[in-house]
């Protein structure tokens, strides 16, 4: 009976194992730390830049001087300082998939007594992906995310902006660590 089970297991293995899909010895991470690093950087490999989309959910944000426009400018400036291309929102051709987006979602509320403001910032890398179970199906998915929940004085919109910068810089560092495409830094004559 044991011999039949072993024979059956070998037959199943022979029909399911495909040596061309097996990773080479050079590409297999050697340690747990290398594996963690590979997983952490995987969403950034092959990116050639991102566009930036900012959404603020709150009427209180304007009272603190926080607008979609100034957060958009702040995020794009961080990317440009790191020499990461900021892509246009629309693809070059209609049949192209939309470019990857750095999606910034901010919620900000001032307490009823006007003494404190609560905020949350999420920074997501969103990309077009095909479903493995149905490769004809194309969707947008979050492939990386970071965020923070914080408090500030209702007059301290700078604190929200500083937290955004910190999280966009996390994106920049991972993008560059993964070998992302950099735009050349202009040289001065």
TIDREN-656717 format. One record per residue (C-alpha): residue in one letter; z, y, x; residue number from 0. Coordinates in nm, 3 decimals, decimal comma. Each point is the difference from the previous one (the first is absolute). Example, Ala and Ser with C-alpha at 12.3 -4.5 7.8 and 13.67 -1.06 7.14 Angstrom:
# residues 2
<node><resn>a</resn><c3>0,780</c3><c2>-0,450</c2><c1>1,230</c1><resi>0</resi></node>
<node><resn>s</resn><c3>-0,066</c3><c2>0,344</c2><c1>0,137</c1><resi>1</resi></node>
# end
This chain:
# residues 189
<node><resn>x</resn><c3>0,000</c3><c2>0,000</c2><c1>0,000</c1><resi>0</resi></node>
<node><resn>x</resn><c3>0,089</c3><c2>0,245</c2><c1>0,280</c1><resi>1</resi></node>
<node><resn>x</resn><c3>-0,330</c3><c2>-0,080</c2><c1>0,171</c1><resi>2</resi></node>
<node><resn>x</resn><c3>-0,196</c3><c2>0,098</c2><c1>-0,315</c1><resi>3</resi></node>
<node><resn>x</resn><c3>0,186</c3><c2>0,331</c2><c1>-0,023</c1><resi>4</resi></node>
<node><resn>x</resn><c3>-0,081</c3><c2>0,080</c2><c1>0,363</c1><resi>5</resi></node>
<node><resn>x</resn><c3>-0,366</c3><c2>-0,091</c2><c1>-0,053</c1><resi>6</resi></node>
<node><resn>x</resn><c3>-0,013</c3><c2>0,217</c2><c1>-0,313</c1><resi>7</resi></node>
<node><resn>x</resn><c3>0,163</c3><c2>0,291</c2><c1>0,185</c1><resi>8</resi></node>
<node><resn>x</resn><c3>-0,253</c3><c2>-0,031</c2><c1>0,285</c1><resi>9</resi></node>
<node><resn>x</resn><c3>-0,292</c3><c2>-0,006</c2><c1>-0,244</c1><resi>10</resi></node>
<node><resn>x</resn><c3>0,129</c3><c2>0,314</c2><c1>-0,176</c1><resi>11</resi></node>
<node><resn>x</resn><c3>0,052</c3><c2>0,170</c2><c1>0,336</c1><resi>12</resi></node>
<node><resn>x</resn><c3>-0,349</c3><c2>-0,097</c2><c1>0,119</c1><resi>13</resi></node>
<node><resn>x</resn><c3>-0,163</c3><c2>0,151</c2><c1>-0,307</c1><resi>14</resi></node>
<node><resn>x</resn><c3>0,208</c3><c2>0,319</c2><c1>-0,008</c1><resi>15</resi></node>
<node><resn>x</resn><c3>0,028</c3><c2>0,084</c2><c1>0,370</c1><resi>16</resi></node>
<node><resn>x</resn><c3>-0,277</c3><c2>0,228</c2><c1>0,118</c1><resi>17</resi></node>
<node><resn>x</resn><c3>0,013</c3><c2>0,058</c2><c1>0,378</c1><resi>18</resi></node>
<node><resn>x</resn><c3>-0,220</c3><c2>0,309</c2><c1>-0,027</c1><resi>19</resi></node>
<node><resn>x</resn><c3>0,274</c3><c2>0,169</c2><c1>-0,207</c1><resi>20</resi></node>
<node><resn>x</resn><c3>0,279</c3><c2>-0,090</c2><c1>0,240</c1><resi>21</resi></node>
<node><resn>x</resn><c3>0,118</c3><c2>0,293</c2><c1>0,215</c1><resi>22</resi></node>
<node><resn>x</resn><c3>-0,061</c3><c2>-0,015</c2><c1>0,371</c1><resi>23</resi></node>
<node><resn>x</resn><c3>0,297</c3><c2>-0,041</c2><c1>0,233</c1><resi>24</resi></node>
<node><resn>x</resn><c3>-0,047</c3><c2>0,359</c2><c1>0,120</c1><resi>25</resi></node>
<node><resn>x</resn><c3>0,020</c3><c2>0,148</c2><c1>-0,350</c1><resi>26</resi></node>
<node><resn>x</resn><c3>0,317</c3><c2>-0,179</c2><c1>-0,109</c1><resi>27</resi></node>
<node><resn>x</resn><c3>0,312</c3><c2>0,213</c2><c1>0,052</c1><resi>28</resi></node>
<node><resn>x</resn><c3>0,242</c3><c2>-0,169</c2><c1>0,238</c1><resi>29</resi></node>
<node><resn>x</resn><c3>0,336</c3><c2>0,127</c2><c1>-0,125</c1><resi>30</resi></node>
<node><resn>x</resn><c3>0,159</c3><c2>0,107</c2><c1>-0,326</c1><resi>31</resi></node>
<node><resn>x</resn><c3>-0,002</c3><c2>0,361</c2><c1>0,123</c1><resi>32</resi></node>
<node><resn>x</resn><c3>-0,375</c3><c2>-0,018</c2><c1>0,070</c1><resi>33</resi></node>
<node><resn>x</resn><c3>-0,054</c3><c2>-0,144</c2><c1>-0,345</c1><resi>34</resi></node>
<node><resn>x</resn><c3>0,201</c3><c2>0,284</c2><c1>-0,160</c1><resi>35</resi></node>
<node><resn>x</resn><c3>-0,197</c3><c2>0,258</c2><c1>0,196</c1><resi>36</resi></node>
<node><resn>x</resn><c3>-0,331</c3><c2>-0,157</c2><c1>-0,105</c1><resi>37</resi></node>
<node><resn>x</resn><c3>0,100</c3><c2>0,004</c2><c1>-0,366</c1><resi>38</resi></node>
<node><resn>x</resn><c3>0,121</c3><c2>0,361</c2><c1>0,029</c1><resi>39</resi></node>
<node><resn>x</resn><c3>-0,327</c3><c2>0,121</c2><c1>0,157</c1><resi>40</resi></node>
<node><resn>x</resn><c3>-0,243</c3><c2>-0,212</c2><c1>-0,206</c1><resi>41</resi></node>
<node><resn>x</resn><c3>-0,058</c3><c2>0,262</c2><c1>-0,275</c1><resi>42</resi></node>
<node><resn>x</resn><c3>-0,107</c3><c2>0,254</c2><c1>0,264</c1><resi>43</resi></node>
<node><resn>x</resn><c3>-0,248</c3><c2>-0,209</c2><c1>0,198</c1><resi>44</resi></node>
<node><resn>x</resn><c3>-0,356</c3><c2>0,119</c2><c1>-0,044</c1><resi>45</resi></node>
<node><resn>x</resn><c3>0,085</c3><c2>0,323</c2><c1>-0,182</c1><resi>46</resi></node>
<node><resn>x</resn><c3>-0,233</c3><c2>0,285</c2><c1>0,090</c1><resi>47</resi></node>
<node><resn>x</resn><c3>0,208</c3><c2>0,269</c2><c1>-0,167</c1><resi>48</resi></node>
<node><resn>x</resn><c3>0,139</c3><c2>0,075</c2><c1>-0,346</c1><resi>49</resi></node>
<node><resn>x</resn><c3>-0,024</c3><c2>0,260</c2><c1>-0,270</c1><resi>50</resi></node>
<node><resn>x</resn><c3>0,314</c3><c2>0,157</c2><c1>-0,141</c1><resi>51</resi></node>
<node><resn>x</resn><c3>0,095</c3><c2>0,006</c2><c1>-0,366</c1><resi>52</resi></node>
<node><resn>x</resn><c3>0,322</c3><c2>0,174</c2><c1>-0,108</c1><resi>53</resi></node>
<node><resn>x</resn><c3>0,164</c3><c2>-0,031</c2><c1>-0,342</c1><resi>54</resi></node>
<node><resn>x</resn><c3>0,315</c3><c2>0,184</c2><c1>-0,104</c1><resi>55</resi></node>
<node><resn>x</resn><c3>0,178</c3><c2>-0,107</c2><c1>-0,317</c1><resi>56</resi></node>
<node><resn>x</resn><c3>0,223</c3><c2>0,293</c2><c1>-0,090</c1><resi>57</resi></node>
<node><resn>x</resn><c3>-0,003</c3><c2>0,352</c2><c1>-0,129</c1><resi>58</resi></node>
<node><resn>x</resn><c3>0,305</c3><c2>0,069</c2><c1>0,218</c1><resi>59</resi></node>
<node><resn>x</resn><c3>-0,206</c3><c2>-0,038</c2><c1>0,317</c1><resi>60</resi></node>
<node><resn>x</resn><c3>-0,170</c3><c2>0,338</c2><c1>-0,041</c1><resi>61</resi></node>
<node><resn>x</resn><c3>0,342</c3><c2>0,165</c2><c1>-0,040</c1><resi>62</resi></node>
<node><resn>x</resn><c3>0,087</c3><c2>-0,139</c2><c1>0,344</c1><resi>63</resi></node>
<node><resn>x</resn><c3>-0,329</c3><c2>0,120</c2><c1>0,146</c1><resi>64</resi></node>
<node><resn>x</resn><c3>-0,139</c3><c2>-0,354</c2><c1>0,027</c1><resi>65</resi></node>
<node><resn>x</resn><c3>-0,362</c3><c2>-0,031</c2><c1>-0,112</c1><resi>66</resi></node>
<node><resn>x</resn><c3>-0,264</c3><c2>-0,270</c2><c1>0,028</c1><resi>67</resi></node>
<node><resn>x</resn><c3>-0,210</c3><c2>0,239</c2><c1>0,205</c1><resi>68</resi></node>
<node><resn>x</resn><c3>0,265</c3><c2>0,072</c2><c1>0,266</c1><resi>69</resi></node>
<node><resn>x</resn><c3>0,099</c3><c2>-0,368</c2><c1>0,027</c1><resi>70</resi></node>
<node><resn>x</resn><c3>-0,369</c3><c2>-0,095</c2><c1>0,029</c1><resi>71</resi></node>
<node><resn>x</resn><c3>-0,044</c3><c2>0,252</c2><c1>0,281</c1><resi>72</resi></node>
<node><resn>x</resn><c3>0,318</c3><c2>-0,123</c2><c1>0,170</c1><resi>73</resi></node>
<node><resn>x</resn><c3>-0,108</c3><c2>-0,366</c2><c1>-0,013</c1><resi>74</resi></node>
<node><resn>x</resn><c3>-0,354</c3><c2>0,076</c2><c1>0,122</c1><resi>75</resi></node>
<node><resn>x</resn><c3>0,137</c3><c2>0,212</c2><c1>0,285</c1><resi>76</resi></node>
<node><resn>x</resn><c3>0,221</c3><c2>-0,291</c2><c1>0,115</c1><resi>77</resi></node>
<node><resn>x</resn><c3>-0,302</c3><c2>-0,230</c2><c1>0,001</c1><resi>78</resi></node>
<node><resn>x</resn><c3>-0,216</c3><c2>0,248</c2><c1>0,189</c1><resi>79</resi></node>
<node><resn>x</resn><c3>0,273</c3><c2>0,061</c2><c1>0,260</c1><resi>80</resi></node>
<node><resn>x</resn><c3>-0,006</c3><c2>-0,376</c2><c1>0,066</c1><resi>81</resi></node>
<node><resn>x</resn><c3>-0,382</c3><c2>0,014</c2><c1>0,021</c1><resi>82</resi></node>
<node><resn>x</resn><c3>-0,037</c3><c2>-0,220</c2><c1>-0,309</c1><resi>83</resi></node>
<node><resn>x</resn><c3>-0,316</c3><c2>0,079</c2><c1>-0,198</c1><resi>84</resi></node>
<node><resn>x</resn><c3>0,059</c3><c2>0,148</c2><c1>-0,346</c1><resi>85</resi></node>
<node><resn>x</resn><c3>-0,278</c3><c2>-0,142</c2><c1>-0,217</c1><resi>86</resi></node>
<node><resn>x</resn><c3>-0,156</c3><c2>0,161</c2><c1>-0,307</c1><resi>87</resi></node>
<node><resn>x</resn><c3>0,122</c3><c2>-0,123</c2><c1>-0,338</c1><resi>88</resi></node>
<node><resn>x</resn><c3>-0,335</c3><c2>-0,139</c2><c1>-0,110</c1><resi>89</resi></node>
<node><resn>x</resn><c3>-0,207</c3><c2>-0,267</c2><c1>0,176</c1><resi>90</resi></node>
<node><resn>x</resn><c3>-0,323</c3><c2>0,105</c2><c1>0,171</c1><resi>91</resi></node>
<node><resn>x</resn><c3>-0,206</c3><c2>-0,218</c2><c1>-0,234</c1><resi>92</resi></node>
<node><resn>x</resn><c3>0,076</c3><c2>-0,111</c2><c1>-0,352</c1><resi>93</resi></node>
<node><resn>x</resn><c3>-0,015</c3><c2>-0,372</c2><c1>0,091</c1><resi>94</resi></node>
<node><resn>x</resn><c3>0,257</c3><c2>0,046</c2><c1>0,278</c1><resi>95</resi></node>
<node><resn>x</resn><c3>0,361</c3><c2>-0,075</c2><c1>-0,075</c1><resi>96</resi></node>
<node><resn>x</resn><c3>0,238</c3><c2>0,295</c2><c1>-0,008</c1><resi>97</resi></node>
<node><resn>x</resn><c3>0,157</c3><c2>0,084</c2><c1>0,336</c1><resi>98</resi></node>
<node><resn>x</resn><c3>0,358</c3><c2>-0,104</c2><c1>0,074</c1><resi>99</resi></node>
<node><resn>x</resn><c3>0,251</c3><c2>0,252</c2><c1>-0,133</c1><resi>100</resi></node>
<node><resn>x</resn><c3>0,335</c3><c2>0,122</c2><c1>0,116</c1><resi>101</resi></node>
<node><resn>x</resn><c3>0,157</c3><c2>0,043</c2><c1>-0,343</c1><resi>102</resi></node>
<node><resn>x</resn><c3>0,304</c3><c2>0,229</c2><c1>-0,015</c1><resi>103</resi></node>
<node><resn>x</resn><c3>0,211</c3><c2>-0,019</c2><c1>-0,317</c1><resi>104</resi></node>
<node><resn>x</resn><c3>0,285</c3><c2>0,249</c2><c1>-0,037</c1><resi>105</resi></node>
<node><resn>x</resn><c3>0,256</c3><c2>0,020</c2><c1>-0,278</c1><resi>106</resi></node>
<node><resn>x</resn><c3>0,239</c3><c2>0,293</c2><c1>0,003</c1><resi>107</resi></node>
<node><resn>x</resn><c3>0,261</c3><c2>0,102</c2><c1>-0,255</c1><resi>108</resi></node>
<node><resn>x</resn><c3>0,256</c3><c2>0,280</c2><c1>0,000</c1><resi>109</resi></node>
<node><resn>x</resn><c3>0,335</c3><c2>-0,083</c2><c1>-0,163</c1><resi>110</resi></node>
<node><resn>x</resn><c3>0,092</c3><c2>0,166</c2><c1>-0,328</c1><resi>111</resi></node>
<node><resn>x</resn><c3>0,265</c3><c2>0,210</c2><c1>0,174</c1><resi>112</resi></node>
<node><resn>x</resn><c3>-0,268</c3><c2>0,114</c2><c1>0,255</c1><resi>113</resi></node>
<node><resn>x</resn><c3>0,223</c3><c2>-0,094</c2><c1>0,295</c1><resi>114</resi></node>
<node><resn>x</resn><c3>-0,194</c3><c2>-0,295</c2><c1>0,142</c1><resi>115</resi></node>
<node><resn>x</resn><c3>-0,353</c3><c2>-0,135</c2><c1>0,013</c1><resi>116</resi></node>
<node><resn>x</resn><c3>-0,082</c3><c2>-0,370</c2><c1>0,014</c1><resi>117</resi></node>
<node><resn>x</resn><c3>-0,326</c3><c2>-0,115</c2><c1>0,152</c1><resi>118</resi></node>
<node><resn>x</resn><c3>-0,190</c3><c2>-0,314</c2><c1>0,086</c1><resi>119</resi></node>
<node><resn>x</resn><c3>-0,303</c3><c2>-0,022</c2><c1>0,223</c1><resi>120</resi></node>
<node><resn>x</resn><c3>-0,226</c3><c2>-0,303</c2><c1>0,029</c1><resi>121</resi></node>
<node><resn>x</resn><c3>-0,284</c3><c2>-0,016</c2><c1>0,251</c1><resi>122</resi></node>
<node><resn>x</resn><c3>-0,240</c3><c2>-0,288</c2><c1>-0,060</c1><resi>123</resi></node>
<node><resn>x</resn><c3>-0,313</c3><c2>-0,122</c2><c1>0,174</c1><resi>124</resi></node>
<node><resn>x</resn><c3>-0,234</c3><c2>-0,097</c2><c1>-0,284</c1><resi>125</resi></node>
<node><resn>x</resn><c3>-0,322</c3><c2>-0,185</c2><c1>0,060</c1><resi>126</resi></node>
<node><resn>x</resn><c3>-0,273</c3><c2>-0,178</c2><c1>-0,188</c1><resi>127</resi></node>
<node><resn>x</resn><c3>0,051</c3><c2>-0,376</c2><c1>0,012</c1><resi>128</resi></node>
<node><resn>x</resn><c3>-0,178</c3><c2>-0,302</c2><c1>-0,142</c1><resi>129</resi></node>
<node><resn>x</resn><c3>0,199</c3><c2>-0,265</c2><c1>-0,177</c1><resi>130</resi></node>
<node><resn>x</resn><c3>0,001</c3><c2>-0,328</c2><c1>0,192</c1><resi>131</resi></node>
<node><resn>x</resn><c3>-0,016</c3><c2>-0,196</c2><c1>-0,325</c1><resi>132</resi></node>
<node><resn>x</resn><c3>-0,299</c3><c2>0,207</c2><c1>-0,119</c1><resi>133</resi></node>
<node><resn>x</resn><c3>-0,184</c3><c2>0,180</c2><c1>0,283</c1><resi>134</resi></node>
<node><resn>x</resn><c3>-0,217</c3><c2>0,190</c2><c1>-0,250</c1><resi>135</resi></node>
<node><resn>x</resn><c3>0,310</c3><c2>0,181</c2><c1>-0,126</c1><resi>136</resi></node>
<node><resn>x</resn><c3>0,072</c3><c2>0,318</c2><c1>0,196</c1><resi>137</resi></node>
<node><resn>x</resn><c3>0,330</c3><c2>0,186</c2><c1>-0,050</c1><resi>138</resi></node>
<node><resn>x</resn><c3>0,206</c3><c2>0,264</c2><c1>0,175</c1><resi>139</resi></node>
<node><resn>x</resn><c3>0,327</c3><c2>-0,128</c2><c1>0,143</c1><resi>140</resi></node>
<node><resn>x</resn><c3>0,288</c3><c2>0,132</c2><c1>0,208</c1><resi>141</resi></node>
<node><resn>x</resn><c3>-0,012</c3><c2>-0,168</c2><c1>0,340</c1><resi>142</resi></node>
<node><resn>x</resn><c3>0,287</c3><c2>0,194</c2><c1>0,160</c1><resi>143</resi></node>
<node><resn>x</resn><c3>0,276</c3><c2>0,221</c2><c1>-0,136</c1><resi>144</resi></node>
<node><resn>x</resn><c3>0,299</c3><c2>0,206</c2><c1>0,110</c1><resi>145</resi></node>
<node><resn>x</resn><c3>0,224</c3><c2>0,242</c2><c1>-0,180</c1><resi>146</resi></node>
<node><resn>x</resn><c3>0,329</c3><c2>0,179</c2><c1>-0,039</c1><resi>147</resi></node>
<node><resn>x</resn><c3>0,238</c3><c2>0,116</c2><c1>-0,271</c1><resi>148</resi></node>
<node><resn>x</resn><c3>0,197</c3><c2>0,313</c2><c1>0,078</c1><resi>149</resi></node>
<node><resn>x</resn><c3>0,184</c3><c2>0,306</c2><c1>-0,120</c1><resi>150</resi></node>
<node><resn>x</resn><c3>-0,042</c3><c2>0,366</c2><c1>0,087</c1><resi>151</resi></node>
<node><resn>x</resn><c3>0,102</c3><c2>0,344</c2><c1>-0,112</c1><resi>152</resi></node>
<node><resn>x</resn><c3>-0,228</c3><c2>0,122</c2><c1>-0,278</c1><resi>153</resi></node>
<node><resn>x</resn><c3>-0,121</c3><c2>0,272</c2><c1>0,237</c1><resi>154</resi></node>
<node><resn>x</resn><c3>-0,077</c3><c2>-0,241</c2><c1>0,289</c1><resi>155</resi></node>
<node><resn>x</resn><c3>-0,361</c3><c2>-0,109</c2><c1>-0,049</c1><resi>156</resi></node>
<node><resn>x</resn><c3>-0,025</c3><c2>-0,026</c2><c1>0,380</c1><resi>157</resi></node>
<node><resn>x</resn><c3>0,221</c3><c2>-0,310</c2><c1>-0,008</c1><resi>158</resi></node>
<node><resn>x</resn><c3>-0,255</c3><c2>-0,177</c2><c1>-0,223</c1><resi>159</resi></node>
<node><resn>x</resn><c3>-0,282</c3><c2>0,106</c2><c1>0,232</c1><resi>160</resi></node>
<node><resn>x</resn><c3>0,192</c3><c2>-0,117</c2><c1>0,310</c1><resi>161</resi></node>
<node><resn>x</resn><c3>0,059</c3><c2>-0,342</c2><c1>-0,159</c1><resi>162</resi></node>
<node><resn>x</resn><c3>-0,370</c3><c2>-0,026</c2><c1>-0,080</c1><resi>163</resi></node>
<node><resn>x</resn><c3>-0,088</c3><c2>0,080</c2><c1>0,362</c1><resi>164</resi></node>
<node><resn>x</resn><c3>0,239</c3><c2>-0,271</c2><c1>0,123</c1><resi>165</resi></node>
<node><resn>x</resn><c3>-0,168</c3><c2>-0,264</c2><c1>-0,217</c1><resi>166</resi></node>
<node><resn>x</resn><c3>-0,357</c3><c2>0,108</c2><c1>0,074</c1><resi>167</resi></node>
<node><resn>x</resn><c3>0,089</c3><c2>-0,017</c2><c1>0,371</c1><resi>168</resi></node>
<node><resn>x</resn><c3>0,113</c3><c2>-0,362</c2><c1>-0,055</c1><resi>169</resi></node>
<node><resn>x</resn><c3>-0,349</c3><c2>-0,068</c2><c1>-0,134</c1><resi>170</resi></node>
<node><resn>x</resn><c3>-0,159</c3><c2>0,179</c2><c1>0,298</c1><resi>171</resi></node>
<node><resn>x</resn><c3>0,204</c3><c2>-0,198</c2><c1>0,253</c1><resi>172</resi></node>
<node><resn>x</resn><c3>-0,092</c3><c2>-0,335</c2><c1>-0,156</c1><resi>173</resi></node>
<node><resn>x</resn><c3>-0,366</c3><c2>0,101</c2><c1>-0,036</c1><resi>174</resi></node>
<node><resn>x</resn><c3>-0,018</c3><c2>0,090</c2><c1>0,368</c1><resi>175</resi></node>
<node><resn>x</resn><c3>0,199</c3><c2>-0,308</c2><c1>0,109</c1><resi>176</resi></node>
<node><resn>x</resn><c3>-0,254</c3><c2>-0,218</c2><c1>-0,182</c1><resi>177</resi></node>
<node><resn>x</resn><c3>-0,280</c3><c2>0,162</c2><c1>0,201</c1><resi>178</resi></node>
<node><resn>x</resn><c3>-0,131</c3><c2>0,222</c2><c1>-0,279</c1><resi>179</resi></node>
<node><resn>x</resn><c3>-0,304</c3><c2>0,214</c2><c1>0,062</c1><resi>180</resi></node>
<node><resn>x</resn><c3>0,088</c3><c2>0,340</c2><c1>0,140</c1><resi>181</resi></node>
<node><resn>x</resn><c3>-0,211</c3><c2>0,312</c2><c1>-0,019</c1><resi>182</resi></node>
<node><resn>x</resn><c3>-0,048</c3><c2>0,171</c2><c1>0,333</c1><resi>183</resi></node>
<node><resn>x</resn><c3>0,232</c3><c2>0,290</c2><c1>0,068</c1><resi>184</resi></node>
<node><resn>x</resn><c3>-0,202</c3><c2>0,320</c2><c1>0,045</c1><resi>185</resi></node>
<node><resn>x</resn><c3>0,011</c3><c2>0,129</c2><c1>0,356</c1><resi>186</resi></node>
<node><resn>x</resn><c3>0,025</c3><c2>0,366</c2><c1>0,083</c1><resi>187</resi></node>
<node><resn>x</resn><c3>-0,241</c3><c2>0,153</c2><c1>0,256</c1><resi>188</resi></node>
# end
